[in-house]
Amino acid sequence: MSKNSKIIEMEGAVVKFVGDSGDGMQLIGTLFSETVATDGNDLATFPDYPAEVRAPHNTIAGVSGFQVHFGSQRIYSSGDLCDVLVTMNPASLKANLKWAKKGAIVVVDNDMFDDKTIERAGYVNNPLEDGSLKEYNIVKAPVTSSVKALLSPLGIDNKSAEKTRNMFTLGVVYYIFDRKFDTTLKYIAKKFSKKNAHLIDANKMVMTAGYTFAETCENIDKRIKVSPAPLEKGKYTNITGNIATAWGLLAASERSGRQLFLGSYPITPATEILIELAKHKELGAKVFQAEDEIAGICSAIGASFTGSMACTTTSGPGLSLKSEAIGLAVIAELPLIIVNVQRGGPSTGLPTKSEQSDLYQALFGRNGEAPVIIIAATTASDCFYAAYEAAKLSMEHMTPVILLTDGNLGQGSQLFKIPSVKNLTAINPPIAKANDKDYQPYRRNPETHVRQWAIPGTEGLRHRIGGLEKEDGIGNVSMDPMNHQKMTDLRAAKVQKIADFIPEQEIVGDKEGDLLVISWGGTFGPVHYAVQEMRKAGKKVSHAHFRYIMPLPKNTESVFAGFKKIVVCELNAGQFVNYLRMNFPQYPMSQYNKVQGLPFLVSELSACFNQILEVK
């Protein structure tokens, strides 16, 4: 029996799939993302899963989720509250109902709501029966019993059948958003070989059953239409920030003519960069999985000495271990790209959650005066360009660069227009020429203070290198006080001079107004949306999102000068705002901080900005 559902047109929608670890929420979230991307929607995703390998079954600690924000306009964040929430058990409902809009469609596996699972989730009564969910459109789907009954004739046992529960709910969501199965069916066919052809049929049957259930379910009285986004012509893919970072490094290697070497140790949430680069030996990438973080970066420094484009990837705890070696690269003045995919800390902290709490460590976490370039990626797709630029700055200026991304960017995804590598900005490392009679290892370009890169084996370029202070010019070990002062000043001046090679800071909105909102790194999306809401309401609010941290853009002070109030928003306790206060004490700055392992919500930012504007 079919029914007619009203069609609701929306510019954008948010869907979240949540269930127990092992229920396949990351998979169906990814499959749904691939489908809407194929259909021409822009999107951003947010994987949200626990750090425990095997959290207790049917408990809140074990809940895993995947959120998708897609739309007919450019999408810059994974969204705030959900329009559709799919929950596989009571624990996932309890943990995530707060992220659903009032009136949202909430799909539940009714079969999973028994006395035991309800109690383990922390409910006193069955929430499907006690009236507590009356503000939501609850869709009770007999998911578990349906898949068992459907697949039993195929000889598939109950335990195996339960593994397809996620595909039933995916079918429900495809009905709600009027999407076809094509992309998902291609994935299923690729995943299962001819030997397992019955699993291809099983998953297709279950997904179709979910779609049919939704089609006949009286509780689903509306379908949501989200038209394609007006994207530029080109080839697109749905890409995570970590893979985008890897691709950016590969592109930089090609454009610079320097072979890529990655020396790294696996660490959540950065490991995928190592895995992706290891797949591209045909592009000349050499990947070394070291025994620890220190070995990883030291191998990269060795590769840099030999003329490779050297990289190391890590997260906060690993960056701590790499700090001495970063100092070695600073004093040796060798190019080195350090990618830090930030996570919650301190120590082991929250490995699968995201923060921006490593900024102090990037700025100051080394002994001695050891300045490095620091840039921060803005979105998942921007990780490509940020990695490319990090490599360019590092090689052209012969100094380490720390690229800050974060877990939300690295493991979240976004639609990415694949560029032509030949159209990217050229990278020209200062390679020393053979038999240069005037060659000195620490002779500098008078404009940039950059020394030349002497590749071992090149005739006439033999020189000393190491962690001891160098004599200006010739590079011999020197303990002379005045020389140390000079070399310290030169290394600092070289990094500060990079301000001449980066763009000036842009402002979204007017250059003067009542409030300037400052953000950096992966917080761009929610802050952008919040500022746009304020501006549409007639508020004199503008937005400055910082990509370049060290050095800051040359016009930073003039940007601040045009506003009555300034607020800095970041996912830490106030690291960037304090850094700005150090450099610009004449400008009073408010701050808005969040350290919960979660991204900003547009609603909480808007409330903060309005409150600041109301204070006279």
C-alpha positions, 0 to 999 in steps of 0.5 A: 500500500503506497501513500502520498507524502508532501514534499518539503524543499530545503536549501540544506539538511542534516542527517545523523546515523547513530548506533552501537560500535559495530552497527556500521554507522560510519559506513552508511554515513559514508555511503549516503555522503557519496550518494548526495555528492554524486547527485550534485549536492555540496556537503560536509561530514562529521564522524563521531565515534568512541576511543574504546576499541570494544565499549560495553554493548548497548551503552552510551559509551559505545555509541558511534555516529556519522553526521552529514550536512548537505545542501544546494549551496556551499556547505562549510560545516557539518551542521548543528541540529539534525533534520533526520536522526537514525538511531539503532538502539536506546543508548544511541537515542539517549546520547543523540536526541539533544542534537535533533531539531524539534519536529525532526524525523527520528527513526528507531529500531523498535526491536531493540527497545527491550527491558535490558537495553533500555536499562543499560542506556540509563532510561527508567521507562521505555522512551517510545511509550512514556510520551517523552518524545512527543516533540519529534516525529518518531518512526518505529521500524521493526528493523532487526526482525525484518532483516532476519525474516527477509534473509532466512530463506537465503540461508543467512543466519540471524547473526549475519542478518543483523549485520545488514540492519544498517542497510535497512535504515539507509533505505529508509533515509533514501526514501525520505530524501528521494535518492536512488541506490545506484552509488550504494549498489556499485559499492556493494558489488565492488566490496563483495566478490562473485564468491559472496554474490549472495551478500550482494543480493542480501544487502540490496534486498534489505535496503529495498525493504527499508525503502518500501517500509518508509514508503508505506509508513504513515508516520513519514508524512513528508519527504525532503527535497534538496536540489543540487548545488551550483558548483563550478564545472570540473571533476569532483570527489568526496574527500577527507581532510587526511586524504586531501593532505596526502594529495597536497603533499604529492602535488607539491612533490611533483611541482618542486621536483623533489621526491616525497619522503614521509617518516611517520608513526601511526597515531589517531587521527593522523594515520590515514595520511601515512596509509594514503601516501603508501599507496602512491609509490608510482608517484615516487612517494617513499613512506617509512613507518617508523618504530616511534615518533622520534624515529619518524621525524629524524628519518625525515630530517635525514631525507631532507638533508639528502634533498627530498621533500621531507614530511612527518605526520602526527597528533598532539602526543606525537608532536611533543615527542618530536619537539627536540628534532624540530629544533634540529631542523630549525638550527640546521635550516632544513625544510621539513613539513610537520602535519599535526592532526590535533585531537583532545588532550592532554596526554592520551586525552580524547584520541577520537575527538577534536580540539585546537589545543596544540597551538601553544605547542606549535608556537613555543614547544621547543627549547631555545629560540626556535621559530617555525612557520605555522599555518592552519587548514580551514576545511577538509578540502582546504587541507590539500591547498594547506599541505601544498602551501606548507611544502612550498614555504618550507622548501623555498625558505629552508625552514620547518613548517607545522601544518595544523589540521584537526580530527574533525577536518582530517576524518570529516569529508567535503566535496573537492574539485580536483585541480590540475597540478600544472596550474598550481603555483610553482615551487622553486627550492633554492638548490645550490649549484655544483662547483660554486666558488663562492658557496658557503653553507650558511650564506644567505639571500640578502632579501629573504635570509634563506640559505641554499639547499646543498644536495649531498654528492654535488661537486664542491658542496661539502659542508658540516651540519648538525645540532650545534650552533653554526658560524655565520656563513661558513657553518663551522661549529661556533660557541661565540656569543656574538655569533649566536646572537646574530644567528638567532636573529637571522633565523627569526628574521627569516621566518618573519620575512615570510609575511612578505610571501603570504596574502594579507588578512581578508575580512568577510564583511565591512572593514569597520564595524561594531564587532570583529569575529576572529577564528582560525583553522577548522572552526571556519564553517560554524563561525562563518554561518553565525556571522552571516546570520548576524549580518542578515539581521543588520548587525555590523559584524565582520569575520577574519579567519586566520590561516597564517599563524606564524608569522601573522599577515602584515596587515593584521593590526590594521584589520583590528583597528576598524572595530569597536570590539573583537572576539576570538573563537577557538576550540581550546581555553584561549591560546590564539587570543593570548597569542594575539594579545601578546602581539597587539596588547593595545586591542582589548579582546573577548574570547569564546572557547569550547573544550568538549571534543565537539565543533562549535554550534552556529546557535551558541556562537550567535548567542555569544555575539549578540551578548557582546554587542549588547554590552555597552 
